[in-house]
Amino acid sequence: MEKIRLIDDNTLVHNLQDKFGDDLPKGLLSTVILQPTAYDKDKVLAKMDEIRKEILSKEQFEYSKLDMLYYINRLIVTVRDGGVK
């Protein structure tokens, strides 16, 4: 399997602008910005499974909305950050 290299799109755009300035081909920046985010799916799934196990390990299964919001937010951060802190 080919290893995917993660690139910060903001840094790439900034570096391209610094290097090429007005000579930058039209559409190149928008092409970079529109590229899908690459992340390690296995790390994301492992972290989400860890959070699921944490929820299931609780003594009681009655959660307040605030508790559930906490876990949902952790899952969102996990997906956003690609499973890596």
C-alpha positions as CSV (number, residue, x, y, z in Angstrom):
1,M,0.0,0.0,0.0
2,E,1.3,3.4,-0.9
3,K,2.0,5.7,2.1
4,I,0.0,8.9,2.0
5,R,2.0,12.0,3.0
6,L,0.0,14.6,4.8
7,I,0.6,18.2,3.6
8,D,-0.7,21.4,5.3
9,D,-2.6,23.1,2.5
10,N,-2.3,26.6,4.1
11,T,1.5,26.2,4.3
12,L,1.7,24.9,0.7
13,V,-0.4,27.8,-0.6
14,H,1.7,30.3,1.3
15,N,4.9,28.8,0.0
16,L,3.7,28.8,-3.6
17,Q,2.6,32.4,-3.3
18,D,6.0,33.4,-1.8
19,K,8.0,31.5,-4.5
20,F,6.0,32.3,-7.6
21,G,4.0,35.5,-6.6
22,D,2.1,36.8,-9.7
23,D,3.7,34.1,-11.9
24,L,1.6,31.4,-10.2
25,P,-0.6,29.7,-12.8
26,K,-4.3,30.7,-12.4
27,G,-6.4,28.0,-10.8
28,L,-3.4,26.3,-9.0
29,L,-4.2,27.6,-5.6
30,S,-7.9,26.7,-5.8
31,T,-6.9,23.2,-7.0
32,V,-4.6,22.8,-3.9
33,I,-7.3,24.1,-1.6
34,L,-10.0,21.8,-3.1
35,Q,-8.0,18.6,-2.6
36,P,-9.6,16.1,-0.1
37,T,-8.0,15.8,3.3
38,A,-5.8,12.7,3.6
39,Y,-5.5,10.9,6.9
40,D,-4.7,7.5,8.4
41,K,-8.1,5.8,8.5
42,D,-6.8,3.0,10.7
43,K,-5.6,5.5,13.4
44,V,-9.0,7.3,13.3
45,L,-10.9,4.1,13.6
46,A,-8.7,2.9,16.5
47,K,-9.2,6.2,18.4
48,M,-13.0,6.0,17.8
49,D,-13.0,2.4,19.1
50,E,-11.1,3.6,22.1
51,I,-13.7,6.3,22.8
52,R,-16.6,3.7,22.3
53,K,-15.0,1.4,24.8
54,E,-14.7,4.3,27.2
55,I,-18.4,5.0,26.9
56,L,-19.3,1.3,27.4
57,S,-17.1,0.9,30.4
58,K,-19.1,3.5,32.4
59,E,-21.0,2.0,35.4
60,Q,-24.3,3.3,34.2
61,F,-25.7,3.8,30.8
62,E,-27.8,6.9,31.5
63,Y,-25.9,9.9,30.1
64,S,-26.9,13.5,30.2
65,K,-27.0,15.5,27.0
66,L,-23.8,17.2,28.1
67,D,-22.0,13.8,28.6
68,M,-23.1,12.7,25.1
69,L,-22.0,16.1,23.6
70,Y,-18.6,15.6,25.2
71,Y,-18.2,12.2,23.5
72,I,-19.5,13.4,20.2
73,N,-17.1,16.3,20.3
74,R,-14.2,13.9,21.0
75,L,-15.2,11.9,17.9
76,I,-15.4,15.0,15.8
77,V,-11.9,16.1,16.9
78,T,-10.6,12.6,16.2
79,V,-11.9,12.7,12.6
80,R,-10.7,16.2,12.1
81,D,-7.2,15.5,13.4
82,G,-6.9,12.2,11.6
83,G,-6.7,10.2,14.9
84,V,-3.5,11.8,15.9
85,K,-3.1,14.3,18.8
